[in-house]
């Protein structure tokens, strides 16, 4: 469990704080999406959740982040990076090896997982991500989606309780993006891993996450279930965040008094709504 | 095709211990340096290509030889005009252009460069960088830090080249003409790209370091490595053969 309490952070070379007074509680088995325009502080928040900030970046840090009661300022990064695994934004530069297998072994070897156990963990991580056949491939020869899965597998092998991902689908096509979200949902539901995902693709977030956090210029604007957050469509427009077209459609129908149900988040829901409005059952 | 890429395979060369491969490449090079006969240098090159061909790496060896010969040619030309011993071979009026001593020493030197570098270059074809470094950490007690620097450097070369091309493409899209034949003009155009390349490279290196630290880089010790690299009989055989080759070259050639 991560508890962020009134966190403010300002990078040493910046004149404005990147995070302003953020309080956030991340519980067990949560699936949280963090969104906002670029520069809203999404990545900074993701890095503050596991101690990379303030340990690896210079700046002023106020408030506290506690991981299972351990204050990130008082402990070293190594103390909780196994609990809170992070997949970073730049896929290529976070790799440390040239072959898939070595990439996944790196963390396992470093944290001194016993050599009897390492083989099984390696295979399990590969299987969980469905990339067993890539084991001996050169990472440079993989597609973006495959690389992203390798990056996730390398963290997953360390068996973290919480997985933080910074725009994992940023460089992926829509299909691979959906695949990654599907995998994350599976990890969340079947393995009980808490997922925190920073993402711009609001449509995918609305479909998959259980809780949506919206940041604007370093401040936390919303923190609720997606269905509730998305009702503030006018607010999203002022923030400059695109909302899913289906949500906007239901919003407009509501404004015109044609629809009095909730905001729709998926195409199936929207279809039902439109049929109801048009009195045209399937 | 990149001539320094690893070529996956399971030949007798691939199966050797990474340290044996490294030592063998160096010993072969030393034998070539100690050798003073043009014909034997040629024989060393042919032998190396033959060994590689037997391991299924014939094309790679030939391509490398061709590229190294270009370097050799450069050395050849330099030596040809600067070494002035022996009898005159080509004269222009009273000026001696090429001497017999120049010709032989140029031939010997250029072939020696090719023969010495060929096995070192071929090392990359049969050894994954990670294996080489892990083996050096385990067996030769190289500090992991240094091994990591070496593997990372190799891994970043293609990343930087992609980055460079991206920056160049961005400039092309804004109308900069990089296709010019004029080398000076081309250098003028490319030089300003070094700044963005350097900045983005430093960013990449930084995020790479953070990612490594998040996965326990500092906790790693010599015993951490999961893969073992045992020496076998064939490793011993290669060592003995190569040492014999060096001795033979030192005494007889």
Interface residues (C-beta under 8 A of the other chain):
Chain A: X50 X52 X56 X77 X78 X81 X82 X85 X86 X88 X89 X90 X92 X93 X94 X95 X96 X97 X98 X99 X102 X105 X106 X107 X108 X109 X110 X111 X112 X115 X118 X119 X136 X138 X140 X154 X155 X158
Chain B: X6 X8 X128 X129 X130 X148 X151 X152 X154 X155 X158 X159 X203 X204 X205 X207 X208 X210 X211 X212 X213 X214 X215 X216 X217 X218 X219 X220 X224 X225 X226 X227
